[in-house]
Amino acid sequence: MFRFRELMKKYGKVAFGVHMSVSAASITGLYVAIKNNVDVESLFEKVGISSVVSKQDKQPVVPDVVVVDTVDISSVNQIETFDGFREDPISITVEKPKKNRTGEMAASGGSALALAILCNKALFPVRVPITIALTPQIAKFLVRRKIIKNTV
């Protein structure tokens, strides 16, 4: 955090612009990911960022499909299978793919943009090093193009 403050003092508006650009790109990427039902929470865990949900609140790991409904068709005598054989039906299980937690939150009244902004806040420790790395190169580029005066 100390290096980030030094960077802001040294490069000023350029550092602020770079940081806002990185944040805008992050929010945009997260918004698209959430709208496309990507499990952002599991991605955060892979990167090493802890999730908002405590370990007690986590659900046990379930398979990729969840049984939604079981229909009893015992009143039907026989059904014909795809390969032409006839079978006595016992029951048919209708399966639906499991939704991820991020998708459920976005679908349950929380907007995808609000979730993207919250996830972006959690990514602050990742965005700062990116800003620190990019700002000097962008400042040099802007000085070479004579867009800004050499303040470095």
N, C-alpha and C positions, 0 to 999 in steps of 0.2 A: 504494500500500500504506500510505503514511503517513496518508492521509485516512481509510482504513478503520480504522486504530488509533485515530485521534482520534474517529471516530464511535463506536467501541466504548466508549471512555472516557466520552464525553458521554452516550450514550443507554443504555449497559449492556445490561440484559436485553431491552429493546425491539429494539436493533440485532441482538442474538444471535438473537432470535425471528424477526425479518424475514429474516436471512440463512439460518437453518435452513428457513424456509418457502420461500424462493426455491430452495434446494438440493433440497428435497423435490419441488417442482414440476418442477424440471429433471430429476431422476432419474426421476420418473414419466413425463414426456414422452419421455425417451430410451428408457425401458424399453418403452413402447408402440410407439415407432418401430422399435426393434430387433426386437420380436416380430412386427411387421407387415412386416419385411424391407425397411425403408427404408435406403438406403445412407448411413449417418451420416458415413462418412469423406469422401464427396464434399461433403456439406453443410458439414463443418468447413472444407474447402478453399475453398468459396465464401465463407465468413465471414472467412477469412484465418488460420485456425488450422492450423498444420502438422500433418500426420498422423504417427503413430508409425512408419510404414513409410518407410524411406529411399528416395531417388530411384532407387538401384540395384536395390532389391527390387521395384519396381513392374513389373507386367506390361505389355506393350504393349497399346494400346487395341484391343479386339476388338469386332466387331459385337454387336448386341443378342441374337443367337442364336448358339449354339455347336453344331456338328455333333456329335451324340452317337454315331450309328451309321449305317452305310450298309448296306442290305440288298440283295443281288443276287437279283433275281427273274427271271433270264434263262431259267429252266426254264419259266416261264409264257409261252404263245404270245402272247396279246394281252390287254390289260386295257381295260375300258370306262371312259371318263372321265365326269365329272359332266355334261357337255353331250351325252352319247350317242355320241361318236366312239370308235373303237377305236384303240389305239396299241400299238406294240411297246415294252415296258418295257425300260429299260436298268438303272436302279437307282432306288431310292427313298431319300431322305434324311430321317431323323427328326431334327427339331430341338427343342432344349430351351432355354428362356430362360436367359440368363447370370445366375448368382447374384452378388450383390455381396459384397465382402470382409467386411462386418459380419455379414451373414447366414451366411456360411460359418463365421466364428468362433463365432457363437452355436450353430450346428448341430454343430460339431465338438467338443463336450464343454464348451465355455465357456458358462456360463449367461448369459442375457440380462440378469439383474440385475447380475452382476459387470461385464459390459460397460457397462451404463448408469452404474454408479458410476465406472468408469474414464473414461468420456466426460465425466461430470460434473466430475471432477477437472481435465480439460483445459479445461473451460469456466469455471474460476475467474476468469480475467481479464474474463469477460463478466458473471459474477454479482456481482462487487464493485461496479461502477458502478450496477447495478440496486438493490443493497442501500443504497448511499449515497443514491440518489435517493428511495427509498421510505421509509426510516426516519424522517426528520423529519415527513413527512405522517402516518404511522401513529402516531407519538408524539403529535402534536397531536390526532389523532382520539381516542386513548385518554385524553388529559387532558380533552378536552371531555366525553367520556362518563363521566368520573370513575372510570375503571377503574384508572388510576395517578395518583400525585400529580405535580404540576408539578415536574419535576426539571431542566427545560431552562432 
